Amino acid sequence: MSSSPELEEAIRDAILSKPDAILDDKDVMHALIAANERSMGGNIVDLRGIAMDRLESRLDRLEDTHRSVIAAAYENLAGTNQVHRAILRMLDPEEFETFLRDLGGEVADILQVDKIVLVLESAEDEEDPVVRRLHTVLAVAEPGFIDEYLLNGRMGLPRQVTLRQLQQASSTVYGPAADWIRSEACLKLDFGKGRLPGMLVMGSEDPHHFAPNQGTDLLSFFAGVFERTMRHWLS
């Protein structure tokens, strides 16, 4: 600090006029505490200073947690809005082919995925006229393909929603797009008693877009709505 009386008086007046500004400035408070410790000498243990350091560290951790919770809540809200918008768009078409085409168009854009494919188990082959017209969004596979695809060599029952990263995507599912799909969300679909299962697959070029440690609640909800919509069309 300068030895000038005028400067000292000016600083003193500034502090007295706005003491809260000093208390709210972390850097200034650190400097004042450090100066206080130096004035006491090295042989004195300042318990109050230690306590304040611990409280400050705890406050920093609480602030970090608070920011993380807010960010997670915002991300969850954004994801919920995305799924709701996609469902509303999915319910608009009045014809089945338009419904399927929209999956690979506006619905995929809303969900921010690069590819959506509906996989149906059927005895029909890809030479069927409908399958050929909708080959970019519709794939047909032999009975049993979906469970085998979801389990990928594992034992047990497939989950309704499977999220995973891919080294090489399936050409049976994605066609030519298999060359660049690097992560996927697979939604197993139940179309009702007496019908073979289906699967809605969302693929992304980003290998981190879908990963096994992500939550699946919103996708489970989307799968439930899609199942009911498909039952309506199939009936």
ZAMARGU-4260 file (C-alpha; in steps of 0.2 Angstrom, whole numbers, plus 5000, padded with zeros to 4 digits):
<rodrens>
0) 5000/5000/5000 | 5006/5017/4996 | 5012/5029/5010 | 5003/5043/5003 | 4990/5050/5016
5) 4978/5055/5002 | 4978/5038/4994 | 4976/5029/5011 | 4961/5041/5015 | 4953/5037/4998
10) 4955/5018/5000 | 4948/5020/5018 | 4933/5030/5012 | 4930/5018/4998 | 4930/5003/5010
15) 4919/5012/5023 | 4906/5017/5009 | 4905/4999/5002 | 4910/4986/5015 | 4899/4973/5007
20) 4909/4974/4991 | 4925/4969/5000 | 4916/4954/5008 | 4909/4948/4992 | 4926/4949/4983
25) 4935/4932/4985 | 4952/4938/4980 | 4952/4953/4991 | 4947/4942/5006 | 4960/4930/5002
30) 4973/4944/5002 | 4966/4951/5019 | 4967/4934/5027 | 4985/4930/5021 | 4990/4947/5028
35) 4982/4943/5045 | 4991/4927/5045 | 5008/4935/5041 | 5006/4948/5055 | 5003/4934/5068
40) 5019/4926/5064 | 5023/4908/5060 | 5022/4901/5077 | 5003/4904/5079 | 4990/4892/5073
45) 4975/4902/5066 | 4961/4889/5070 | 4948/4902/5063 | 4958/4903/5046 | 4959/4884/5045
50) 4940/4883/5048 | 4937/4896/5035 | 4947/4887/5022 | 4938/4871/5025 | 4921/4880/5024
55) 4927/4888/5008 | 4932/4871/5000 | 4915/4864/5005 | 4906/4879/4998 | 4916/4877/4981
60) 4911/4858/4981 | 4892/4863/4984 | 4893/4876/4970 | 4900/4863/4958 | 4887/4850/4963
65) 4873/4864/4961 | 4879/4868/4944 | 4880/4849/4939 | 4862/4846/4945 | 4855/4861/4936
70) 4864/4856/4920 | 4857/4838/4922 | 4840/4845/4925 | 4841/4856/4909 | 4847/4842/4899
75) 4833/4830/4905 | 4820/4844/4901 | 4828/4847/4884 | 4827/4828/4880 | 4809/4827/4886
80) 4804/4841/4875 | 4813/4833/4860 | 4804/4816/4863 | 4787/4825/4865 | 4789/4835/4849
85) 4794/4819/4839 | 4779/4809/4846 | 4767/4823/4840 | 4775/4823/4823 | 4774/4804/4822
90) 4755/4805/4826 | 4751/4817/4812 | 4751/4806/4796 | 4735/4799/4790 | 4743/4786/4779
95) 4755/4772/4784 | 4768/4775/4771 | 4769/4793/4776 | 4770/4788/4794 | 4786/4777/4790
100) 4794/4790/4778 | 4792/4803/4792 | 4802/4792/4804 | 4818/4794/4793 | 4814/4812/4790
105) 4807/4825/4802 | 4806/4813/4817 | 4824/4808/4815 | 4828/4827/4813 | 4819/4831/4829
110) 4828/4817/4839 | 4845/4823/4831 | 4849/4805/4825 | 4856/4802/4808 | 4846/4786/4804
115) 4830/4778/4810 | 4825/4761/4804 | 4810/4750/4808 | 4815/4732/4808 | 4801/4719/4806
120) 4802/4700/4807 | 4792/4693/4792 | 4792/4679/4780 | 4791/4692/4766 | 4808/4696/4758
125) 4815/4713/4752 | 4808/4710/4734 | 4790/4714/4741 | 4785/4731/4733 | 4781/4740/4749
130) 4798/4735/4757 | 4807/4741/4741 | 4798/4758/4741 | 4802/4761/4759 | 4819/4752/4760
135) 4828/4768/4768 | 4817/4767/4783 | 4810/4749/4783 | 4820/4732/4785 | 4813/4715/4784
140) 4822/4700/4793 | 4819/4682/4797 | 4810/4677/4813 | 4822/4677/4828 | 4833/4690/4820
145) 4829/4704/4833 | 4832/4694/4849 | 4849/4688/4841 | 4853/4706/4836 | 4850/4713/4853
150) 4858/4700/4863 | 4874/4700/4851 | 4880/4683/4858 | 4875/4686/4876 | 4863/4674/4886
155) 4847/4680/4894 | 4832/4690/4888 | 4834/4706/4878 | 4830/4723/4886 | 4817/4734/4879
160) 4830/4748/4876 | 4848/4744/4871 | 4861/4757/4869 | 4878/4753/4863 | 4893/4759/4852
165) 4898/4750/4836 | 4914/4746/4828 | 4904/4740/4812 | 4885/4742/4810 | 4874/4729/4803
170) 4871/4731/4784 | 4855/4721/4786 | 4848/4735/4797 | 4856/4750/4790 | 4860/4746/4772
175) 4873/4757/4765 | 4873/4768/4780 | 4881/4754/4790 | 4898/4761/4784 | 4896/4777/4795
180) 4885/4772/4810 | 4895/4771/4826 | 4882/4771/4840 | 4864/4765/4841 | 4848/4764/4852
185) 4838/4748/4849 | 4820/4749/4854 | 4811/4731/4855 | 4793/4732/4850 | 4778/4721/4855
190) 4764/4722/4842 | 4752/4711/4852 | 4747/4693/4853 | 4750/4683/4838 | 4762/4695/4829
195) 4780/4694/4827 | 4791/4707/4836 | 4798/4723/4829 | 4813/4734/4832 | 4815/4753/4830
200) 4834/4757/4828 | 4841/4775/4830 | 4858/4776/4823 | 4871/4790/4825 | 4888/4794/4816
205) 4894/4800/4833 | 4901/4786/4843 | 4896/4795/4859 | 4878/4799/4855 | 4872/4782/4863
210) 4881/4773/4876 | 4876/4759/4889 | 4878/4771/4904 | 4865/4783/4898 | 4847/4783/4905
215) 4833/4775/4895 | 4817/4781/4902 | 4813/4793/4888 | 4817/4780/4875 | 4806/4767/4884
220) 4792/4780/4884 | 4794/4783/4865 | 4795/4764/4862 | 4778/4762/4871 | 4770/4776/4861
225) 4777/4769/4845 | 4771/4751/4849 | 4753/4757/4851 | 4754/4768/4835 | 4760/4753/4825
230) 4746/4742/4833 | 4733/4754/4826 | 4741/4754/4809 | 4742/4735/4809 | 4724/4732/4814
</rodrens>
